[in-house]
Amino acid sequence: MLCIIVWCIGRKPSGGKRMPMRFDHADHVHTVAAHSSAAASSLVAASWRRCLTLHGLSPEEDRTPWRLSDAEFRQARYRSNALIEEARGEIDRLFATVGKAGCCLLLTDENGIALERRGAAGDDRDFRGVGLWSGTVWSEASVGTNGIGTALADERAVLILRDQHFLSCNTGLSCTTAPIRDHAGRVAAAIDISSCRNDANEMIMSILSQAVRDAAARIEAGLFRRAFSAARILLVPIDGKAAPALLAIDRDDLVLGATRAARQALGLDDRRIATGIAASDLLREDRVEEGRELDHAERAALRRVLTRAGGNVSQAADMLGISRATLYRKMKKLSVN
């Protein structure tokens, strides 16, 4: 599982004005999270409640992300090597877009571990200070409600603005995150753009939200094609879906795999795929009269061979290993012109 975080360094609130706000924010978090009804209706409140009750965190804490040892970090990168390779191009493209604005990109695994980093050398000191560095952990258990951790926990796109963060020390931060799913529909990555600039308002973050969703869709499609590199990939026509709806199909038209969007649209799961289902049946294409399935399959095979032979019947017969007369009889029987 991968996650890309972009954190923009910019204007920050002055240190003298933050302390009262911290106490106000902490009181607000405690009050809201105490009500289970609020958690049921709000993604942010639900995350706050998890941070208090499940992870044992306190919003007053002044904490930075956990940091892995060198050995642990190497192991984390090794486990995610294929995902890192697939996402690297998107990371570079995203950094080319936002890097000059003082932004840092992190690639993290399913545990929120930062595996790779992109950032301008002049911003390194600031980014290292807040924990935006390779080997740090941005899960909810580590730093409470944040774009990466909450997106991974809820398995959906999130927009976390300033005081929606759990920790008071992170209320100068705004972030938007989109999860990425693997070839079996499981959350396997996420892209996050974060900013600590005062001018990063909700409108700007909403625009960035679309950018991360688009990048997530491209990485998800790449992961799917990588997993089924020997199969035909079919795009399922689904309106209003940002995530790619893809099917992997073998030479016999049987479905080998499907992305999350395709699974939801077509009612697929691992059991149904393992049992076996034809893509044409799934998509309700080429409906064949009962009892005529073999004729239909043979007709399709003849048409493919004739097409490959450029319409030359003699060559097609040779390719099929039958006589030209036999091929003519089959063509007449199956109405192949």
Secondary structure as a PSIPRED ss2 file (coil, helix, strand):
# PSIPRED VFORMAT (PSIPRED V4.0)

   1 M C   1.000  0.000  0.000
   2 L E   0.000  0.000  1.000
   3 C E   0.000  0.000  1.000
   4 I E   0.000  0.000  1.000
   5 I E   0.000  0.000  1.000
   6 V E   0.000  0.000  1.000
   7 W E   0.000  0.000  1.000
   8 C E   0.000  0.000  1.000
   9 I C   1.000  0.000  0.000
  10 G C   1.000  0.000  0.000
  11 R C   1.000  0.000  0.000
  12 K C   1.000  0.000  0.000
  13 P C   1.000  0.000  0.000
  14 S C   1.000  0.000  0.000
  15 G H   0.000  1.000  0.000
  16 G H   0.000  1.000  0.000
  17 K H   0.000  1.000  0.000
  18 R H   0.000  1.000  0.000
  19 M H   0.000  1.000  0.000
  20 P H   0.000  1.000  0.000
  21 M H   0.000  1.000  0.000
  22 R H   0.000  1.000  0.000
  23 F H   0.000  1.000  0.000
  24 D H   0.000  1.000  0.000
  25 H H   0.000  1.000  0.000
  26 A H   0.000  1.000  0.000
  27 D H   0.000  1.000  0.000
  28 H H   0.000  1.000  0.000
  29 V H   0.000  1.000  0.000
  30 H H   0.000  1.000  0.000
  31 T H   0.000  1.000  0.000
  32 V H   0.000  1.000  0.000
  33 A H   0.000  1.000  0.000
  34 A C   1.000  0.000  0.000
  35 H C   1.000  0.000  0.000
  36 S H   0.000  1.000  0.000
  37 S H   0.000  1.000  0.000
  38 A H   0.000  1.000  0.000
  39 A H   0.000  1.000  0.000
  40 A H   0.000  1.000  0.000
  41 S H   0.000  1.000  0.000
  42 S C   1.000  0.000  0.000
  43 L H   0.000  1.000  0.000
  44 V H   0.000  1.000  0.000
  45 A H   0.000  1.000  0.000
  46 A H   0.000  1.000  0.000
  47 S H   0.000  1.000  0.000
  48 W H   0.000  1.000  0.000
  49 R H   0.000  1.000  0.000
  50 R H   0.000  1.000  0.000
  51 C H   0.000  1.000  0.000
  52 L H   0.000  1.000  0.000
  53 T H   0.000  1.000  0.000
  54 L C   1.000  0.000  0.000
  55 H C   1.000  0.000  0.000
  56 G C   1.000  0.000  0.000
  57 L C   1.000  0.000  0.000
  58 S C   1.000  0.000  0.000
  59 P C   1.000  0.000  0.000
  60 E C   1.000  0.000  0.000
  61 E C   1.000  0.000  0.000
  62 D C   1.000  0.000  0.000
  63 R C   1.000  0.000  0.000
  64 T C   1.000  0.000  0.000
  65 P C   1.000  0.000  0.000
  66 W E   0.000  0.000  1.000
  67 R E   0.000  0.000  1.000
  68 L C   1.000  0.000  0.000
  69 S C   1.000  0.000  0.000
  70 D H   0.000  1.000  0.000
  71 A H   0.000  1.000  0.000
  72 E H   0.000  1.000  0.000
  73 F H   0.000  1.000  0.000
  74 R H   0.000  1.000  0.000
  75 Q H   0.000  1.000  0.000
  76 A H   0.000  1.000  0.000
  77 R H   0.000  1.000  0.000
  78 Y H   0.000  1.000  0.000
  79 R H   0.000  1.000  0.000
  80 S C   1.000  0.000  0.000
  81 N H   0.000  1.000  0.000
  82 A H   0.000  1.000  0.000
  83 L H   0.000  1.000  0.000
  84 I H   0.000  1.000  0.000
  85 E H   0.000  1.000  0.000
  86 E H   0.000  1.000  0.000
  87 A H   0.000  1.000  0.000
  88 R H   0.000  1.000  0.000
  89 G H   0.000  1.000  0.000
  90 E H   0.000  1.000  0.000
  91 I H   0.000  1.000  0.000
  92 D H   0.000  1.000  0.000
  93 R H   0.000  1.000  0.000
  94 L H   0.000  1.000  0.000
  95 F H   0.000  1.000  0.000
  96 A H   0.000  1.000  0.000
  97 T H   0.000  1.000  0.000
  98 V H   0.000  1.000  0.000
  99 G H   0.000  1.000  0.000
 100 K H   0.000  1.000  0.000
 101 A H   0.000  1.000  0.000
 102 G C   1.000  0.000  0.000
 103 C E   0.000  0.000  1.000
 104 C E   0.000  0.000  1.000
 105 L E   0.000  0.000  1.000
 106 L E   0.000  0.000  1.000
 107 L E   0.000  0.000  1.000
 108 T E   0.000  0.000  1.000
 109 D C   1.000  0.000  0.000
 110 E C   1.000  0.000  0.000
 111 N C   1.000  0.000  0.000
 112 G C   1.000  0.000  0.000
 113 I E   0.000  0.000  1.000
 114 A E   0.000  0.000  1.000
 115 L E   0.000  0.000  1.000
 116 E E   0.000  0.000  1.000
 117 R E   0.000  0.000  1.000
 118 R E   0.000  0.000  1.000
 119 G C   1.000  0.000  0.000
 120 A C   1.000  0.000  0.000
 121 A H   0.000  1.000  0.000
 122 G H   0.000  1.000  0.000
 123 D H   0.000  1.000  0.000
 124 D H   0.000  1.000  0.000
 125 R H   0.000  1.000  0.000
 126 D H   0.000  1.000  0.000
 127 F H   0.000  1.000  0.000
 128 R H   0.000  1.000  0.000
 129 G H   0.000  1.000  0.000
 130 V H   0.000  1.000  0.000
 131 G C   1.000  0.000  0.000
 132 L C   1.000  0.000  0.000
 133 W C   1.000  0.000  0.000
 134 S C   1.000  0.000  0.000
 135 G C   1.000  0.000  0.000
 136 T E   0.000  0.000  1.000
 137 V E   0.000  0.000  1.000
 138 W C   1.000  0.000  0.000
 139 S C   1.000  0.000  0.000
 140 E H   0.000  1.000  0.000
 141 A H   0.000  1.000  0.000
 142 S H   0.000  1.000  0.000
 143 V H   0.000  1.000  0.000
 144 G C   1.000  0.000  0.000
 145 T C   1.000  0.000  0.000
 146 N C   1.000  0.000  0.000
 147 G H   0.000  1.000  0.000
 148 I H   0.000  1.000  0.000
 149 G H   0.000  1.000  0.000
 150 T H   0.000  1.000  0.000
 151 A H   0.000  1.000  0.000
 152 L H   0.000  1.000  0.000
 153 A H   0.000  1.000  0.000
 154 D H   0.000  1.000  0.000
 155 E C   1.000  0.000  0.000
 156 R C   1.000  0.000  0.000
 157 A C   1.000  0.000  0.000
 158 V E   0.000  0.000  1.000
 159 L E   0.000  0.000  1.000
 160 I E   0.000  0.000  1.000
 161 L C   1.000  0.000  0.000
 162 R H   0.000  1.000  0.000
 163 D H   0.000  1.000  0.000
 164 Q H   0.000  1.000  0.000
 165 H C   1.000  0.000  0.000
 166 F C   1.000  0.000  0.000
 167 L C   1.000  0.000  0.000
 168 S H   0.000  1.000  0.000
 169 C H   0.000  1.000  0.000
 170 N H   0.000  1.000  0.000
 171 T C   1.000  0.000  0.000
 172 G C   1.000  0.000  0.000
 173 L C   1.000  0.000  0.000
 174 S E   0.000  0.000  1.000
 175 C E   0.000  0.000  1.000
 176 T E   0.000  0.000  1.000
 177 T E   0.000  0.000  1.000
 178 A E   0.000  0.000  1.000
 179 P E   0.000  0.000  1.000
 180 I E   0.000  0.000  1.000
 181 R E   0.000  0.000  1.000
 182 D C   1.000  0.000  0.000
 183 H C   1.000  0.000  0.000
 184 A C   1.000  0.000  0.000
 185 G C   1.000  0.000  0.000
 186 R C   1.000  0.000  0.000
 187 V E   0.000  0.000  1.000
 188 A E   0.000  0.000  1.000
 189 A E   0.000  0.000  1.000
 190 A E   0.000  0.000  1.000
 191 I E   0.000  0.000  1.000
 192 D E   0.000  0.000  1.000
 193 I E   0.000  0.000  1.000
 194 S E   0.000  0.000  1.000
 195 S E   0.000  0.000  1.000
 196 C C   1.000  0.000  0.000
 197 R C   1.000  0.000  0.000
 198 N C   1.000  0.000  0.000
 199 D C   1.000  0.000  0.000
 200 A C   1.000  0.000  0.000
 201 N C   1.000  0.000  0.000
 202 E H   0.000  1.000  0.000
 203 M H   0.000  1.000  0.000
 204 I H   0.000  1.000  0.000
 205 M H   0.000  1.000  0.000
 206 S H   0.000  1.000  0.000
 207 I H   0.000  1.000  0.000
 208 L H   0.000  1.000  0.000
 209 S H   0.000  1.000  0.000
 210 Q H   0.000  1.000  0.000
 211 A H   0.000  1.000  0.000
 212 V H   0.000  1.000  0.000
 213 R H   0.000  1.000  0.000
 214 D H   0.000  1.000  0.000
 215 A H   0.000  1.000  0.000
 216 A H   0.000  1.000  0.000
 217 A H   0.000  1.000  0.000
 218 R H   0.000  1.000  0.000
 219 I H   0.000  1.000  0.000
 220 E H   0.000  1.000  0.000
 221 A H   0.000  1.000  0.000
 222 G H   0.000  1.000  0.000
 223 L H   0.000  1.000  0.000
 224 F H   0.000  1.000  0.000
 225 R H   0.000  1.000  0.000
 226 R H   0.000  1.000  0.000
 227 A H   0.000  1.000  0.000
 228 F C   1.000  0.000  0.000
 229 S C   1.000  0.000  0.000
 230 A C   1.000  0.000  0.000
 231 A C   1.000  0.000  0.000
 232 R E   0.000  0.000  1.000
 233 I E   0.000  0.000  1.000
 234 L E   0.000  0.000  1.000
 235 L E   0.000  0.000  1.000
 236 V C   1.000  0.000  0.000
 237 P C   1.000  0.000  0.000
 238 I C   1.000  0.000  0.000
 239 D C   1.000  0.000  0.000
 240 G C   1.000  0.000  0.000
 241 K C   1.000  0.000  0.000
 242 A C   1.000  0.000  0.000
 243 A C   1.000  0.000  0.000
 244 P C   1.000  0.000  0.000
 245 A C   1.000  0.000  0.000
 246 L E   0.000  0.000  1.000
 247 L E   0.000  0.000  1.000
 248 A E   0.000  0.000  1.000
 249 I E   0.000  0.000  1.000
 250 D C   1.000  0.000  0.000
 251 R C   1.000  0.000  0.000
 252 D C   1.000  0.000  0.000
 253 D C   1.000  0.000  0.000
 254 L E   0.000  0.000  1.000
 255 V E   0.000  0.000  1.000
 256 L E   0.000  0.000  1.000
 257 G E   0.000  0.000  1.000
 258 A E   0.000  0.000  1.000
 259 T C   1.000  0.000  0.000
 260 R H   0.000  1.000  0.000
 261 A H   0.000  1.000  0.000
 262 A H   0.000  1.000  0.000
 263 R H   0.000  1.000  0.000
 264 Q H   0.000  1.000  0.000
 265 A H   0.000  1.000  0.000
 266 L H   0.000  1.000  0.000
 267 G C   1.000  0.000  0.000
 268 L C   1.000  0.000  0.000
 269 D C   1.000  0.000  0.000
 270 D H   0.000  1.000  0.000
 271 R H   0.000  1.000  0.000
 272 R H   0.000  1.000  0.000
 273 I H   0.000  1.000  0.000
 274 A H   0.000  1.000  0.000
 275 T H   0.000  1.000  0.000
 276 G C   1.000  0.000  0.000
 277 I C   1.000  0.000  0.000
 278 A E   0.000  0.000  1.000
 279 A H   0.000  1.000  0.000
 280 S H   0.000  1.000  0.000
 281 D H   0.000  1.000  0.000
 282 L H   0.000  1.000  0.000
 283 L C   1.000  0.000  0.000
 284 R C   1.000  0.000  0.000
 285 E C   1.000  0.000  0.000
 286 D C   1.000  0.000  0.000
 287 R C   1.000  0.000  0.000
 288 V C   1.000  0.000  0.000
 289 E C   1.000  0.000  0.000
 290 E C   1.000  0.000  0.000
 291 G C   1.000  0.000  0.000
 292 R C   1.000  0.000  0.000
 293 E H   0.000  1.000  0.000
 294 L H   0.000  1.000  0.000
 295 D H   0.000  1.000  0.000
 296 H H   0.000  1.000  0.000
 297 A H   0.000  1.000  0.000
 298 E H   0.000  1.000  0.000
 299 R H   0.000  1.000  0.000
 300 A H   0.000  1.000  0.000
 301 A H   0.000  1.000  0.000
 302 L H   0.000  1.000  0.000
 303 R H   0.000  1.000  0.000
 304 R H   0.000  1.000  0.000
 305 V H   0.000  1.000  0.000
 306 L H   0.000  1.000  0.000
 307 T H   0.000  1.000  0.000
 308 R H   0.000  1.000  0.000
 309 A C   1.000  0.000  0.000
 310 G C   1.000  0.000  0.000
 311 G C   1.000  0.000  0.000
 312 N C   1.000  0.000  0.000
 313 V H   0.000  1.000  0.000
 314 S H   0.000  1.000  0.000
 315 Q H   0.000  1.000  0.000
 316 A H   0.000  1.000  0.000
 317 A H   0.000  1.000  0.000
 318 D H   0.000  1.000  0.000
 319 M H   0.000  1.000  0.000
 320 L H   0.000  1.000  0.000
 321 G C   1.000  0.000  0.000
 322 I C   1.000  0.000  0.000
 323 S C   1.000  0.000  0.000
 324 R H   0.000  1.000  0.000
 325 A H   0.000  1.000  0.000
 326 T H   0.000  1.000  0.000
 327 L H   0.000  1.000  0.000
 328 Y H   0.000  1.000  0.000
 329 R H   0.000  1.000  0.000
 330 K H   0.000  1.000  0.000
 331 M H   0.000  1.000  0.000
 332 K H   0.000  1.000  0.000
 333 K H   0.000  1.000  0.000
 334 L C   1.000  0.000  0.000
 335 S C   1.000  0.000  0.000
 336 V C   1.000  0.000  0.000
 337 N C   1.000  0.000  0.000
